[in-house]
Amino acid sequence: MDVNMEEMNGFEACEKIKNDFSTSFIPVIMLTSQDQVQNKVHGLGKGADDYVIKTVDPLELQARIEMVIRRTQEQSGANPLTRLPGNLALEREIKKRLDSGEPFSVCYCDLDNFKAYNDKYGYEAGDRVIFHTAQTIMNSIRALGDNGDFVGHIGGDDFVVVTTPARDKLTCKAIAETFDGSITKFYHAEDLERGSIEIENRSGTLERFPIMSITIAIVSGVKGDFPSTHVIAERAAELKKYLKKYAGSNYLSERRGVREHNVNAVRVSQGIGRAR
């Protein structure tokens, strides 16, 4: 990216790219004719991954491009289908939130009955559903989330959103409602009419699986509530296990250290978010 551009200079463009979670892991090399230290420092401060001076040798430029791509892939573990960052980036994001001391929420999302769908419709159709889910989550966060929110794809049909407690339920409700309103386009008419798909098991018996839905477990707190990032994942797994008892798309929040919002109070008050 050239530093000097007409509508927006390279520093501004780089900052926008790096501040949007969906593009933040795209490596940026700043290119300028000004061999000045302060320009390099300014560009790197905006998130640039490297900085080269014009008239750079093409072979050197190619090597630098390959280097930053390789480094970015290694650091983010980006999923090849959705291009969303993976587990390593998620670990770093949660650690950053813990170190900041500010309250945050981690929303673990996964699809219900996805394996059955994959078995019935095939892996290509399953990939389309995964990509659609990623887009649904990203669009909801763009519309309703906070600046600096994080969206990751940690494998298969599992996604994670890191946001603020003020926005977690609002965005999760939007994700669930949008998913329920759009997932039907991935099914055949007869399956939709029946409300389920039929798959023959190993014994030759037909089993029925409902139309896919999404389950979202929200764990919120501050640094003192979580001795490690693994504890956050364990608490989310417990919430998801509980939510899986209910049909359809659901979300549930566990807020640490706030009595009226702890998981038991939420259950009693019917605080399970239903998308339908």
C-alpha positions in Angstrom: 0.0 0.0 0.0 1.4 3.4 -1.0 1.5 6.0 1.7 0.4 8.8 -0.7 -3.0 8.1 -2.1 -5.8 10.5 -3.2 -9.0 9.7 -1.3 -7.3 8.4 1.9 -3.6 8.1 2.7 -1.9 4.8 3.5 -1.8 5.4 7.2 -5.6 6.0 7.4 -6.4 3.0 5.2 -4.1 0.8 7.2 -5.7 1.9 10.4 -9.2 1.1 9.1 -8.1 -2.4 7.9 -6.5 -3.2 11.3 -9.5 -1.9 13.3 -12.1 -4.1 11.6 -12.0 -7.6 13.0 -12.9 -9.1 9.6 -9.8 -7.6 7.9 -7.5 -7.0 10.8 -5.4 -10.2 10.0 -4.7 -9.1 6.4 -1.0 -8.1 6.4 -0.1 -4.6 5.2 3.2 -3.5 3.7 3.6 0.3 3.6 5.4 1.7 0.5 6.9 5.2 0.4 9.6 7.3 -1.2 10.3 9.1 2.0 13.2 7.5 3.8 12.4 9.0 7.2 12.3 7.2 10.5 9.2 9.1 11.8 7.2 7.9 8.8 8.2 4.3 9.4 7.3 4.6 13.1 4.0 6.2 12.3 3.1 3.5 9.8 4.0 0.6 12.1 2.0 2.4 14.8 -1.1 2.1 12.6 -0.6 -1.6 12.4 1.6 -2.0 9.3 3.4 -5.3 9.2 6.4 -4.1 7.2 7.7 -0.9 5.6 9.7 -0.6 2.4 11.1 2.3 0.4 10.2 2.9 -3.2 12.5 1.5 -5.9 12.8 -1.6 -3.8 14.1 -4.6 -5.7 11.1 -6.7 -7.0 12.7 -9.9 -5.7 13.1 -8.3 -2.2 9.5 -7.1 -2.3 8.3 -10.6 -3.3 10.3 -12.1 -0.4 8.8 -9.5 2.1 5.3 -10.3 0.9 5.7 -14.0 1.3 7.3 -13.4 4.7 4.4 -11.4 6.1 1.8 -13.7 4.7 3.5 -16.7 6.2 4.0 -15.0 9.6 0.3 -13.8 9.6 -0.9 -17.3 8.9 1.2 -18.8 11.6 0.1 -16.3 14.1 -3.6 -16.2 13.4 -4.2 -19.9 12.4 -6.9 -18.5 10.1 -9.5 -20.9 8.9 -9.1 -21.6 5.2 -12.8 -21.6 4.5 -14.0 -18.5 6.4 -10.6 -16.7 6.7 -11.5 -15.9 10.3 -8.7 -16.2 13.0 -8.4 -19.4 14.9 -7.4 -20.6 18.4 -4.1 -18.8 18.7 -5.6 -15.4 17.9 -8.5 -16.1 20.3 -6.0 -16.9 23.1 -4.2 -13.6 22.4 -7.5 -11.7 22.3 -8.8 -13.1 25.6 -5.4 -12.5 27.3 -5.5 -8.9 26.1 -8.9 -8.4 27.6 -7.8 -10.0 30.9 -4.8 -7.8 31.0 -6.8 -4.7 30.4 -8.9 -5.3 33.5 -12.1 -4.2 31.7 -15.2 -6.5 31.8 -15.7 -8.6 28.6 -17.9 -11.3 27.3 -16.9 -14.4 25.3 -19.7 -15.9 23.3 -19.2 -19.5 22.1 -21.5 -20.4 19.2 -22.0 -23.8 17.6 -24.6 -25.4 15.3 -27.1 -28.0 16.4 -27.6 -31.1 14.1 -24.8 -30.0 11.7 -23.2 -33.4 11.5 -26.5 -34.9 10.4 -26.9 -32.2 7.8 -23.4 -33.0 6.5 -24.2 -36.7 6.3 -27.4 -36.0 4.3 -26.4 -33.2 2.0 -22.6 -33.6 1.7 -19.5 -31.7 2.7 -19.8 -29.0 0.0 -23.2 -28.1 1.3 -21.9 -28.2 4.8 -19.1 -25.8 3.9 -21.7 -23.4 2.5 -23.5 -23.5 5.8 -20.3 -22.8 7.7 -19.5 -19.9 5.5 -23.0 -18.6 5.8 -22.8 -18.9 9.6 -19.6 -16.9 9.6 -21.2 -14.2 7.5 -24.2 -14.1 9.8 -22.1 -13.6 12.9 -19.8 -11.0 11.3 -22.8 -9.0 10.0 -24.5 -9.0 13.4 -21.3 -7.8 15.1 -20.8 -5.1 12.5 -24.3 -3.8 13.0 -24.7 -4.2 16.8 -21.3 -4.8 18.3 -18.6 -2.5 19.7 -15.4 -1.3 18.1 -12.7 -3.8 18.7 -15.0 -6.8 18.9 -13.4 -10.1 17.8 -14.9 -13.0 15.8 -13.0 -16.2 15.5 -13.6 -19.6 13.9 -12.1 -22.3 16.1 -12.9 -25.3 13.9 -15.8 -27.1 12.4 -19.1 -25.4 13.3 -17.6 -23.7 16.3 -17.3 -19.9 16.4 -16.4 -17.4 19.1 -17.2 -13.7 19.6 -15.4 -11.5 22.1 -17.4 -8.4 22.9 -18.6 -6.3 25.9 -21.2 -7.2 28.5 -23.3 -4.3 27.3 -23.6 -5.8 23.8 -23.4 -9.5 24.2 -27.1 -10.5 24.5 -28.2 -8.0 21.9 -25.7 -9.4 19.3 -26.3 -13.0 20.2 -30.1 -12.5 19.8 -29.5 -11.0 16.4 -27.2 -13.9 15.4 -29.8 -16.5 16.4 -32.7 -14.7 14.8 -30.9 -14.2 11.5 -29.6 -17.7 11.5 -33.1 -19.2 12.0 -34.5 -16.9 9.3 -32.0 -17.9 6.7 -31.0 -21.5 7.3 -34.0 -22.9 5.6 -32.6 -21.9 2.2 -30.0 -24.7 2.6 -32.7 -27.5 2.8 -34.8 -29.3 0.3 -38.6 -28.5 0.3 -39.6 -31.9 1.6 -37.2 -31.7 4.5 -38.6 -28.3 5.4 -42.2 -29.5 5.2 -41.4 -32.4 7.5 -39.3 -30.2 9.8 -36.4 -32.6 9.9 -34.1 -34.7 7.8 -34.0 -38.5 7.7 -30.8 -40.5 7.8 -30.3 -44.2 7.9 -28.1 -45.3 10.8 -25.8 -48.3 10.9 -28.5 -50.7 11.8 -30.6 -49.6 8.8 -33.1 -47.7 10.9 -34.2 -44.2 9.8 -33.4 -41.4 12.3 -34.8 -37.9 12.2 -32.9 -34.8 13.0 -34.5 -31.3 13.3 -33.6 -28.4 11.1 -30.3 -26.9 12.2 -30.3 -24.2 14.9 -27.5 -22.3 16.8 -26.6 -22.5 20.5 -24.6 -19.6 22.1 -23.1 -19.7 25.6 -22.0 -16.3 26.9 -19.4 -16.1 29.7 -18.8 -12.6 31.1 -16.5 -11.2 33.8 -13.2 -9.5 34.5 -9.6 -10.6 35.1 -10.2 -11.8 38.7 -13.0 -14.1 37.7 -10.9 -16.3 35.4 -7.6 -17.9 36.5 -7.0 -18.9 32.9 -8.5 -18.9 29.4 -9.2 -22.6 29.8 -11.7 -21.8 32.6 -13.7 -19.6 30.3 -13.9 -22.4 27.8 -15.0 -24.9 30.5 -17.7 -22.7 31.7 -19.0 -22.1 28.2 -19.0 -25.9 27.6 -21.2 -26.4 30.7 -23.6 -23.7 29.5 -23.8 -25.2 26.0 -24.5 -28.6 27.5 -27.4 -27.2 29.5 -28.8 -25.3 26.5 -28.7 -28.3 24.2 -31.6 -29.7 26.3 -33.8 -27.1 24.6 -35.0 -27.2 21.0 -34.3 -24.5 18.6 -31.8 -21.6 18.7 -30.9 -20.4 22.2 -28.4 -18.2 24.1 -27.6 -18.0 27.8 -25.4 -15.7 29.7 -23.4 -16.4 32.9 -22.1 -13.3 34.5 -19.5 -13.8 37.2 -19.6 -11.8 40.4 -23.1 -10.3 39.8 -25.7 -12.1 41.9 -28.8 -11.2 40.0 -27.3 -12.3 36.7 -25.6 -15.5 37.7 -26.5 -18.7 35.8 -29.0 -20.0 38.4 -30.9 -16.7 38.5 -31.0 -16.7 34.7 -32.5 -20.2 34.6 -35.2 -19.5 37.2 -36.2 -16.3 35.5 -36.6 -17.9 32.1 -33.6 -15.9 30.8 -32.8 -18.3 28.1 -32.9 -16.3 24.9 -35.1 -17.9 22.3 -34.8 -16.9 18.7 -38.2 -18.3 17.7 
